[in-house]
């Protein structure tokens, strides 16, 4: 019987590893394809767009192998110093983010923060049907708990006299990422001592997504420390022998897991993976039945208590609207057709049913109908597209757009989120390609083993769970970001597996041949740097310097309360030079038929006219974007306020509507809006910026970028191998 259980465990283990490896190979290939098509598009040639991310991946991979080998030889004191340096680098990186960026949230993230501000200012509990965003929170219950946390945090800020709420929320998000890193570091120590902690911390510091993800002040980023805690305490439960430590780990596992679930349900995926791995251990009798019952009993009991408390807290704020919540089958339905992403028509479909039971039945029926309409090949093609969107955008895809609505607009913004963000994105893709390659190696080695490593199974099952979940759920590229830490953990195992084989001792003959190989590779890198650098230097791109930045019409709505006579006056502040103003205008068929016209005038604080023009209904496009162009305007400290006036000379015969931001307490820019003489607490959807055509980089910048790559390559391909070979010769090895 015992032999049968061992075979059953091994077969389950192999099946999970094989399936995970299949998906990781697909993600690796998809990431390379996405990098080639998305980054430096229109700037580099297709060949260079393919070679550059692969070059970065190879350099990163080689550097990590060298670093990990050095860490294996390092003493305890050296490891502590190295770890301290890494934490300093991490803190400096986050300090740079806090001092250079201040993103303003949109869509769901904005609704949460604005509602939190409303709750903090009014103390209303429960909210009324007329509260800001009441209809949003009627539909979606998944954001209740974090909204309540934000409200209490804003109350604390108010008592402390702190008014910079947006910056404080960003700092809170950064603190969450630091806590997640500490949990990962502790996990590394549990599985590999100080060396394991230093290795996983190295990957965290080098991971570019780590630094921009906190700028998305939403459940996805705030769930990461809870996911990291679940992983850490899960590892403790799998390996813990002491009864006392096992009880503490079980309690904290349940507290962080259930709390994280109410922030973002994907935290449950590593919890389910833990249960799977625990059962695997139980199959061959590694865990005593009594120990297992105790651990699961504690987790279950604490989980019920925490869940009851959080659910009660949520209801105390949102019980008046919670009956309107959409069922989870709505997202399953939305994920079953089209591109599997957000779909306004699906929301309208679900909204037409009154009760939750009717919504559930209708969405289930439609979901089944959608899946039945596919042939097998069509279903596979559909899932392939979903996998590409979910996992193959190493820069987070829509993540960059979500955080690009920045309020500081410092020079660094251009290189990370703005017009010249391609190099940063390329590094993101290079890191992911390298990480996925090590994942493939780790999984392949695990498949060949005759004995399982339960912790690596834990990482693999968690990753597989996330992949399978987004095969049936609504997708966005940013949604997979919390799983990055699992990629790092399993990737770390892949680096450890491969470094000894790569760094086998070389004799003098091989070292001599190796020198020729390295010389050829160095020449290839020089060619890539020179060709790509020249293409960057010669490419002209639009460069934007923002003063007011509202992105893509999100959180915006057209003015319906204006009559046939329109008079809009928007005041705004500009701190940078600008020569463009962007608006969103919608024109109905009747307005286009009779060519209704809006007059537009821009004046400065002193009343000097800067621009005068008009918006014609028949020239308004499908998406309604209207750009006003004029010579560059340079604000001064004494003259930085501007007035945009929009009106019609004669009554409109159709509907020609200007759009405004759906804002209540938090505003994306300083301004004041008047419509027909009435003050509005909203502002117009507005973009105020300077647009210029410039080379992607100048000659000096090109040389700096090329120099970094060449120096990096020289260290990896020449200096380190040469030193090693010389050491072998000194020892008398032939």
Buried (B, 14 or more C-beta within 10 A) or exposed (E): EEEEEBEEBBEBBBEBBEBBBEBBBBBBBBBBEBBBEBBBEEBBEEEBBBBBBBBBBBBBBBBBBBBBBEBBEBEEEBBEEBBEEBBEBBEEBBEBBBEBBBBBBBBBBBBBBBBBBBBBEBEEEEBEEEBBBBEBBBBBBBBBBBBBBBBBBBBEBEEEEEEEBBBBBBBBBBEBBBBBBBBBBBBBBBBBEBBBBBBBBBBBBBBBBBBBBBBBBBBBBBBBBBBBBBBBBBBBBBBBEEEEEBBBBBBBBBBBBBBBBBBBBBBBBBBEBBBBBBEBBBBBEEBEEEBBEBBBEBBEEBBEEBBEEBBEBBBEBBEBBBEBBBBBBBBBBBBBBBEBBBBEEBEEBBBEBEEBEEBBBBBBEBBEEBBEEBEEEEEEEBBEBBBBBBBBBBBBBBBBBBBBBBBBBBEBBBBBBBBBBBBBBBBBBBBBBBBBBBBBBBBBBBBEEEEBBBBBBBBBBBBBBBBBBBBBBBBBBBBBBBBBBBBBBBBBBBBBBBBEEEBEEBEEEBBEEBBEEBEEBBEEBBEBBEBBBBBBBEBEBEBBBBBBBBBBBBBBBBBEEBEEEBBBBBBBBBBBBBBBBBBBBBBBEBBBEBBBBBBBBBBBBEEEEBBEEEBBBEEBEEEBBBEBEBEEBEBEEEBBBBBBBBBBEEEBBBBBBBBBBBBBBBBBBBBBBBBBEEEBEBBBBBBBBBBBEEBBBEEEBBBEBBEEBBEBBBBBBBEBBBEBBEEBEEEEEE
